[in-house]
């Protein structure tokens, strides 16, 4: 017996707002510093200190007694820090560092895609962004082959409704679901797709969709090497033929994902409720069950956002639609992303288990919960961390250098040492540290610098990286120093270090500075101090 299928779109279309993505910012606010004066320093004295450099108060954080200052035109942040560090009345002075979000794509309408944030896709993309060799089949109404956000993400598909090789859309539904799975991401336009760099195979079964059409499409997808299948359609009739097709795909290493249905009932919808298909219900912006979503913890295993989901629409347009049809491709795209992240040979059971066991609770209407992409990706965060060590240390400012590159290795207790020289407005001891770097640094999953130095009480340390593209030092981190003991700083670096590595080398300027005044125990002597480097190492995690 054959059953016709219906598409699983619950509500009508809604206009999609267009909003700009976040702009790129510097590591710290230019023309601004944060200064804390020591207790007991009077207001007039503080005013006089700021006036001498021409700084004006933007705000005061009262419980911290920290002044947020604006610098006059022409005064750099570094010049201001040198000035304030040279004063005895200062507890500390530092740049006003800009806080960075986890990866935020530059697609113009990403800010309207609450679902991607709800399932923690930005954090997940920090761990991995997929590969083009992993493909998700979208069995639906076909796609817009020329859409600006889809055309570069498609692999050849098939039309099982008309039995030809042209899967062009007959209805916008498939264009929309394909975009959620794999719209071109970070391309400066439109929307994003969950699977980021993974590809999409469009398989059209509508308008002539039956058990046979669906079964043939599922088998075709499995035979052509896809790793995930998105099925936003169904029937309440249960077909052994279609079940056998889902079993076939599962046994060929495919994760199958189906929409639960939009009738707010506990009835079983197929193919979503076959044993080897992950059935997905719908939630909204507040993680409540969508009013239209089918439910039942015995067969609806996970949930994903399905209300007012913005995605691709025909003719280079975008629209928001609701339905479990919109929930399903979120999970299918996640399955593809996990396959790209996981070691070769990972089974569909391992991928499905990762999705199910890392969910966030949304109620008893669903067996597990709403998917959490970040938590699922962390289960396969297996890329080995690569350590790059110092290959050279040279004094930049200071005298009496003691030691070499081996003195800043993790396995010893040696310290590379420099003595400062008087230098108004503060004392400075500085060295250039060169780290040997091999391999690609343009698409890292993570990068960080571990740094350890010592200096007298009241002194601070600043780190700069040589930017080979701009031929200048970029300030990256400032921290306080202690006379002895572990004083390690971990600095998170960009995932693309191309500008900071050339010829297999990264150059770092380390700068210890203390106020230009006699230090403890040096009364009547030249104001000098001993600056020691204990450990420097670059650690990166390459993309899988």
VMD Tcl script that draws the C-alpha trace (Angstrom):
set ca {
  {0.00 0.00 0.00}
  {1.31 3.48 -0.87}
  {0.83 6.61 1.22}
  {1.33 10.13 -0.08}
  {3.55 12.33 2.05}
  {3.06 15.86 3.25}
  {5.67 18.53 3.89}
  {6.09 19.43 7.52}
  {5.70 23.18 7.56}
  {3.47 24.29 10.41}
  {2.88 28.05 10.18}
  {2.83 30.60 7.42}
  {5.68 32.70 6.11}
  {6.96 35.71 7.99}
  {9.04 38.55 6.65}
  {12.70 38.17 7.54}
  {14.43 41.19 9.01}
  {17.82 42.09 7.61}
  {20.41 43.04 10.21}
  {24.13 43.65 10.00}
  {26.60 41.27 11.57}
  {29.14 42.37 14.14}
  {32.07 44.38 12.83}
  {35.72 43.53 13.34}
  {37.37 45.37 16.22}
  {40.89 45.95 17.51}
  {42.30 44.05 20.48}
  {42.01 47.13 22.67}
  {40.26 50.47 22.43}
  {42.52 53.03 20.75}
  {42.92 56.30 22.62}
  {41.75 54.88 25.96}
  {43.37 53.51 29.12}
  {42.18 52.30 32.50}
  {44.03 53.71 35.52}
  {43.72 52.96 39.22}
  {45.39 55.32 41.67}
  {46.63 54.10 45.03}
  {44.46 54.66 48.12}
  {44.87 58.07 49.67}
  {45.76 59.94 46.49}
  {43.71 63.12 46.47}
  {41.36 64.23 43.78}
  {43.41 67.34 42.89}
  {46.56 65.21 42.60}
  {44.75 62.79 40.30}
  {43.48 65.67 38.21}
  {46.97 67.11 37.91}
  {48.42 63.77 36.84}
  {45.80 63.35 34.12}
  {46.15 66.95 32.98}
  {49.89 66.62 32.40}
  {49.25 64.04 29.70}
  {46.00 65.63 28.53}
  {43.80 62.68 29.55}
  {40.12 63.25 30.34}
  {37.80 61.06 32.37}
  {35.18 59.13 30.41}
  {33.79 57.35 33.47}
  {34.78 56.13 36.91}
  {33.98 52.64 38.13}
  {33.26 53.67 41.73}
  {33.52 50.36 43.60}
  {36.89 49.70 41.97}
  {38.09 53.32 41.95}
  {39.20 52.81 38.35}
  {39.26 55.72 35.92}
  {38.37 55.13 32.29}
  {40.39 57.81 30.48}
  {40.37 59.23 26.96}
  {43.78 60.21 25.61}
  {44.46 63.34 23.58}
  {44.92 63.04 19.83}
  {48.42 61.90 18.94}
  {49.07 60.07 22.21}
  {49.26 56.31 21.81}
  {48.06 53.82 24.38}
  {51.62 52.65 24.90}
  {52.89 56.18 25.55}
  {50.17 56.69 28.14}
  {50.95 53.39 29.84}
  {54.62 54.31 30.03}
  {53.66 57.65 31.59}
  {51.36 56.19 34.23}
  {53.68 53.30 35.04}
  {56.38 55.87 35.84}
  {54.36 57.37 38.69}
  {54.48 56.31 42.34}
  {50.78 57.09 42.83}
  {49.54 54.44 40.37}
  {48.29 51.01 41.44}
  {48.03 49.91 37.82}
  {47.37 51.17 34.31}
  {46.24 49.04 31.37}
  {44.65 49.16 27.93}
  {40.87 48.89 27.65}
  {40.81 45.46 26.01}
  {37.96 44.59 23.68}
  {36.09 41.39 24.52}
  {35.61 38.98 21.62}
  {32.68 36.69 21.13}
  {33.08 33.13 19.96}
  {33.16 32.87 16.19}
  {30.47 35.05 14.64}
  {29.97 34.65 10.90}
  {29.70 37.79 8.78}
  {26.52 36.73 6.99}
  {24.29 39.78 6.99}
  {21.20 38.09 8.46}
  {22.89 35.92 11.07}
  {21.70 38.22 13.86}
  {18.12 37.24 13.00}
  {18.82 33.51 13.31}
  {18.05 32.89 16.98}
  {18.02 29.13 16.42}
  {21.72 29.00 15.63}
  {22.55 30.78 18.86}
  {20.06 28.70 20.84}
  {21.79 25.44 19.89}
  {25.25 27.04 20.44}
  {26.49 26.89 16.87}
  {29.03 29.77 17.24}
  {30.78 27.89 20.04}
  {30.58 24.65 18.07}
  {32.19 26.34 15.05}
  {35.10 27.33 17.30}
  {35.82 23.61 17.58}
  {35.29 22.70 13.93}
  {33.62 23.96 10.76}
  {33.23 20.84 8.71}
  {34.85 19.71 5.47}
  {33.59 19.61 1.90}
  {33.97 15.83 1.70}
  {31.13 15.33 4.19}
  {27.73 15.59 2.49}
  {24.16 15.82 3.80}
  {21.33 14.69 1.54}
  {18.24 16.89 1.77}
  {15.27 14.83 0.56}
  {12.60 17.42 -0.16}
  {11.08 19.53 -2.95}
  {14.41 20.35 -4.61}
  {16.54 23.47 -4.35}
  {17.23 26.74 -6.13}
  {20.42 25.69 -7.91}
  {21.43 29.30 -8.53}
  {20.75 30.75 -5.09}
  {23.60 32.96 -3.91}
  {23.81 31.10 -0.59}
  {23.47 27.57 -2.01}
  {25.06 27.28 -5.44}
  {28.60 26.88 -4.09}
  {27.53 24.29 -1.53}
  {25.73 21.75 -3.73}
  {26.88 18.43 -5.10}
  {24.95 16.74 -7.94}
  {21.58 15.39 -6.86}
  {18.56 13.75 -8.48}
  {14.83 14.26 -9.04}
  {12.99 11.08 -8.06}
  {9.63 12.74 -8.61}
  {10.23 13.24 -12.35}
  {13.06 10.70 -12.69}
  {15.72 13.03 -14.03}
  {18.97 14.60 -12.91}
  {17.56 18.10 -12.33}
  {16.62 18.62 -8.64}
  {15.42 22.20 -9.19}
  {12.72 23.19 -6.74}
  {9.01 22.76 -7.32}
  {8.24 24.36 -3.95}
  {10.20 26.70 -1.67}
  {10.15 24.18 1.18}
  {13.27 22.34 0.00}
  {15.13 25.56 -0.66}
  {14.53 26.52 2.95}
  {15.54 23.23 4.56}
  {18.69 23.00 2.41}
  {19.74 26.45 3.64}
  {19.45 25.45 7.29}
  {21.63 22.41 6.65}
  {24.31 24.03 4.58}
  {23.88 27.60 3.35}
  {27.25 29.12 2.50}
  {28.56 30.50 5.78}
  {30.79 33.49 6.48}
  {30.45 34.75 2.89}
  {29.22 38.22 3.83}
  {25.65 37.68 2.67}
  {22.38 36.06 3.68}
  {22.21 33.30 6.25}
  {24.34 30.51 7.67}
  {24.11 26.72 7.51}
  {24.69 24.46 10.49}
  {27.22 22.25 8.70}
  {29.33 25.26 7.60}
  {31.89 23.82 5.13}
  {30.07 20.54 4.51}
  {28.18 20.05 1.23}
  {24.51 19.43 0.41}
  {23.05 16.86 -2.00}
  {19.53 17.88 -3.16}
  {17.23 14.90 -3.72}
  {13.78 15.85 -4.96}
  {10.77 13.59 -4.26}
  {7.90 16.08 -4.50}
  {5.29 16.59 -5.84}
  {5.05 12.83 -6.59}
  {6.16 11.61 -3.16}
  {5.33 8.06 -2.12}
  {6.97 5.32 -0.07}
  {8.74 4.16 -3.20}
  {10.01 7.65 -4.04}
  {11.28 8.18 -0.52}
  {12.91 4.73 -0.35}
  {14.70 5.24 -3.66}
  {16.03 8.62 -2.54}
  {17.29 7.23 0.77}
  {19.07 4.36 -0.96}
  {20.56 6.71 -3.56}
  {21.95 8.94 -0.82}
  {23.55 5.99 0.98}
  {25.03 4.63 -2.25}
  {26.55 8.03 -3.06}
  {28.43 8.42 0.21}
  {26.38 10.95 2.18}
  {26.87 10.95 5.94}
  {23.52 12.44 6.98}
  {20.02 12.65 5.52}
  {17.44 15.34 6.33}
  {13.80 14.24 5.84}
  {11.28 17.00 6.57}
  {8.23 15.06 5.36}
  {6.15 12.11 6.45}
  {3.02 10.01 6.59}
  {1.17 8.31 9.42}
  {1.21 5.13 7.35}
  {4.06 2.74 8.13}
  {5.80 1.17 5.14}
  {8.11 -1.83 5.42}
  {9.75 -0.80 2.15}
  {10.65 2.62 3.48}
  {11.80 1.10 6.78}
  {14.09 -1.27 4.90}
  {15.54 1.71 3.03}
  {16.32 3.51 6.30}
  {17.92 0.33 7.66}
  {20.00 0.08 4.49}
  {21.27 3.64 4.85}
  {22.03 3.17 8.55}
  {24.03 0.03 7.79}
  {25.98 2.05 5.21}
  {27.12 4.55 7.85}
  {24.43 7.24 7.48}
  {22.68 9.19 10.25}
  {19.03 9.68 9.25}
  {17.00 12.56 10.71}
  {13.24 13.03 10.37}
  {10.65 15.63 11.35}
  {8.16 14.57 14.05}
  {5.10 16.22 12.46}
  {3.00 19.31 13.05}
  {-0.35 18.08 14.39}
  {0.34 18.37 18.14}
  {-0.35 14.65 18.63}
  {1.53 11.58 19.85}
  {0.89 9.61 16.67}
  {3.92 8.08 14.98}
  {4.98 9.76 11.75}
  {7.19 7.97 9.25}
  {10.02 7.91 8.25}
  {10.87 9.88 11.42}
  {9.71 7.12 13.77}
  {11.54 4.19 12.22}
  {14.11 2.70 14.62}
  {17.16 4.00 12.73}
  {15.83 7.54 12.25}
  {16.36 10.32 14.76}
  {12.94 11.93 15.27}
  {13.01 15.71 15.90}
  {10.35 17.91 17.48}
  {10.15 21.70 17.49}
  {10.93 24.35 20.10}
  {10.71 28.13 20.02}
  {12.89 30.99 21.25}
  {12.14 30.22 24.92}
  {12.77 26.47 24.59}
  {9.08 25.65 24.99}
  {7.49 22.99 22.82}
  {6.03 24.56 19.72}
  {2.23 24.40 19.79}
  {2.13 22.53 16.48}
  {4.87 19.98 17.24}
  {4.06 16.30 17.65}
  {5.36 14.92 20.93}
  {5.98 11.77 22.96}
  {9.09 10.77 24.85}
  {8.88 7.22 23.50}
  {9.51 8.30 19.90}
  {10.42 12.02 19.71}
  {14.06 11.83 20.73}
  {15.40 15.38 20.41}
  {14.15 18.88 19.69}
  {15.54 21.81 17.73}
  {14.32 25.34 16.96}
  {11.43 25.27 14.51}
  {9.55 28.54 14.97}
  {10.20 31.48 12.63}
  {13.39 29.96 11.28}
  {15.15 32.21 8.79}
  {16.72 30.48 5.80}
  {17.14 30.55 2.04}
  {14.16 31.07 -0.27}
  {13.88 31.07 -4.07}
  {15.42 33.76 -6.27}
  {18.11 34.90 -3.83}
  {15.60 35.78 -1.13}
  {15.24 34.72 2.50}
  {12.21 33.99 4.65}
  {11.23 32.75 8.10}
  {9.01 29.65 8.30}
  {7.82 27.47 11.17}
  {7.41 23.72 11.47}
  {9.20 20.56 12.49}
  {10.47 20.70 8.90}
  {12.67 23.55 10.10}
  {13.83 21.64 13.20}
  {14.93 18.55 11.30}
  {17.67 20.15 9.14}
  {19.30 21.72 12.21}
  {19.96 18.21 13.52}
  {20.92 16.72 10.16}
  {23.44 19.52 9.62}
  {24.83 18.90 13.11}
  {25.26 15.19 12.31}
  {27.35 16.15 9.26}
  {29.44 18.57 11.31}
  {30.09 15.84 13.87}
  {31.15 13.37 11.20}
  {33.65 15.94 9.94}
  {34.94 16.42 13.49}
  {35.07 12.76 14.51}
  {37.88 10.31 13.73}
  {37.55 8.38 10.45}
  {35.34 5.34 10.76}
  {33.09 6.79 13.47}
  {29.76 4.95 13.37}
  {26.34 6.53 12.89}
  {25.43 5.16 16.33}
  {28.28 7.14 17.90}
  {27.15 10.32 16.13}
  {23.51 9.83 17.08}
  {24.47 9.04 20.68}
  {26.56 12.20 20.83}
  {23.57 14.27 19.70}
  {21.14 12.63 22.10}
  {23.31 12.66 25.23}
  {24.45 16.29 25.05}
  {21.04 17.96 24.86}
  {19.61 20.66 27.11}
  {16.38 19.79 28.95}
  {13.17 21.24 27.52}
  {10.50 19.10 29.18}
  {9.16 15.56 29.32}
  {7.48 15.69 25.91}
  {10.77 14.69 24.29}
  {13.03 11.81 25.34}
  {16.33 13.67 25.58}
  {16.10 17.43 25.01}
  {16.97 20.30 22.68}
  {20.22 19.72 20.82}
  {23.38 21.51 21.96}
  {25.89 21.54 19.12}
  {28.79 22.75 21.24}
  {28.46 19.99 23.79}
  {28.11 17.40 21.06}
  {31.18 18.69 19.22}
  {33.26 18.60 22.39}
  {32.85 14.82 22.51}
  {34.92 14.64 19.32}
  {37.37 17.40 20.15}
  {40.28 15.04 19.59}
  {42.76 17.03 17.53}
  {46.13 16.80 19.23}
  {47.57 20.02 20.60}
  {50.88 20.94 18.96}
  {53.53 22.72 21.03}
  {56.04 25.10 19.44}
  {59.09 26.07 21.48}
  {61.45 29.03 21.57}
  {64.41 28.77 19.18}
  {66.09 32.08 20.00}
  {66.13 34.85 22.63}
  {67.90 38.17 22.09}
  {67.99 41.26 24.35}
  {66.13 44.25 22.95}
  {66.51 46.71 25.82}
  {68.63 46.05 28.89}
  {72.08 44.80 29.79}
  {73.83 41.73 31.12}
  {71.75 39.03 29.38}
  {72.14 35.57 30.87}
  {70.90 32.46 29.10}
  {69.58 31.36 25.72}
  {66.54 29.62 24.22}
  {66.96 26.57 26.41}
  {66.42 28.74 29.48}
  {62.74 29.29 28.59}
  {61.78 25.65 28.14}
  {59.17 23.95 30.31}
  {61.43 21.13 31.45}
  {63.98 23.14 33.41}
  {64.25 25.62 36.26}
  {66.59 28.00 34.41}
  {65.60 31.63 33.87}
  {66.69 33.90 31.06}
  {67.71 37.14 32.77}
  {68.15 40.80 31.79}
  {68.99 43.89 33.84}
  {67.07 47.06 33.08}
  {68.59 50.43 32.27}
  {67.15 53.79 33.37}
  {64.78 54.98 30.70}
  {62.29 57.79 31.33}
  {59.49 57.66 32.16}
  {60.12 54.08 33.37}
  {62.73 51.37 33.54}
  {62.62 48.83 30.77}
  {64.07 45.39 30.17}
  {62.99 43.79 26.95}
  {63.80 40.76 24.79}
  {62.76 39.40 21.40}
  {61.70 35.78 21.62}
  {61.53 33.73 18.41}
  {59.36 30.63 18.26}
  {59.82 28.01 15.55}
  {56.50 27.20 13.85}
  {55.87 24.49 11.27}
  {52.70 23.56 9.42}
  {49.73 25.67 8.42}
  {48.53 28.35 10.83}
  {45.74 29.82 8.70}
  {42.84 27.63 9.85}
  {43.47 26.57 13.43}
  {40.90 25.26 15.83}
  {42.62 27.12 18.65}
  {45.86 28.95 19.41}
  {47.35 30.27 22.64}
  {50.63 31.54 24.00}
  {51.88 30.46 27.43}
  {54.23 32.99 28.96}
  {55.95 33.27 32.32}
  {58.16 36.10 33.62}
  {59.25 37.64 36.90}
  {60.09 41.13 38.03}
  {60.02 43.39 41.13}
  {56.83 44.25 42.98}
  {55.01 46.99 41.10}
  {56.39 46.05 37.70}
  {54.33 44.85 34.77}
  {54.85 42.90 31.59}
  {53.71 43.59 28.06}
  {53.69 41.25 25.09}
  {53.79 42.29 21.44}
  {53.62 40.19 18.28}
  {55.43 41.15 15.11}
  {52.88 41.51 12.33}
  {54.65 40.58 9.10}
  {51.78 42.00 7.03}
  {51.93 45.49 8.57}
  {55.61 45.42 9.63}
  {54.89 46.61 13.15}
  {54.49 45.29 16.67}
  {50.92 44.68 17.82}
  {50.22 44.86 21.56}
  {48.42 41.80 22.79}
  {48.63 41.39 26.55}
  {49.62 43.26 29.69}
  {49.96 41.66 33.11}
  {51.56 42.25 36.49}
  {54.85 40.65 37.53}
  {55.92 39.07 40.78}
  {59.47 38.75 42.14}
  {59.48 34.95 42.06}
  {57.39 31.85 41.56}
  {54.97 30.83 38.84}
  {53.57 33.87 37.08}
  {52.12 32.23 33.97}
  {49.85 34.04 31.54}
  {47.78 32.26 28.89}
  {46.97 34.48 25.94}
  {44.26 33.31 23.52}
  {45.29 34.10 19.94}
  {43.30 34.32 16.70}
  {42.61 31.08 14.83}
  {44.43 32.53 11.83}
  {48.05 33.37 12.64}
  {49.18 33.91 9.04}
  {50.15 37.55 9.65}
  {52.29 36.61 12.63}
  {54.26 33.70 11.17}
  {56.73 33.94 8.32}
  {59.61 31.68 7.31}
  {58.64 29.28 10.06}
  {59.07 31.90 12.79}
  {56.91 33.90 15.17}
  {58.54 36.87 16.89}
  {57.40 38.14 20.27}
  {58.61 41.25 22.04}
  {58.51 40.84 25.82}
  {58.73 44.06 27.76}
  {59.14 44.37 31.51}
  {58.59 47.85 32.90}
  {58.55 49.37 36.37}
  {58.15 52.99 37.57}
  {61.27 55.16 37.26}
  {62.05 55.35 40.95}
  {64.50 53.62 43.32}
  {63.35 50.11 44.04}
  {63.29 48.58 47.49}
  {66.84 48.14 48.76}
  {68.38 50.33 46.07}
  {68.29 53.73 47.77}
  {70.98 55.96 46.32}
  {71.66 53.56 43.51}
  {70.69 53.64 39.85}
  {67.09 52.47 39.48}
  {67.53 49.08 37.81}
  {65.73 45.75 38.12}
  {66.21 42.16 37.11}
  {63.76 40.84 34.50}
  {63.50 37.06 34.14}
  {61.82 34.88 31.52}
  {60.90 31.43 32.73}
  {58.75 29.87 30.01}
  {57.39 30.76 26.56}
  {55.51 28.34 24.31}
  {52.96 28.50 21.48}
  {50.23 25.84 21.56}
  {47.86 25.27 18.65}
  {45.18 22.77 17.73}
  {45.04 22.21 13.97}
  {41.78 21.60 12.17}
  {40.87 17.92 11.84}
}
mol new
graphics top color blue
foreach p $ca { graphics top sphere $p radius 0.5 }
foreach p [lrange $ca 0 end-1] q [lrange $ca 1 end] { graphics top cylinder $p $q radius 0.2 }
display resetview
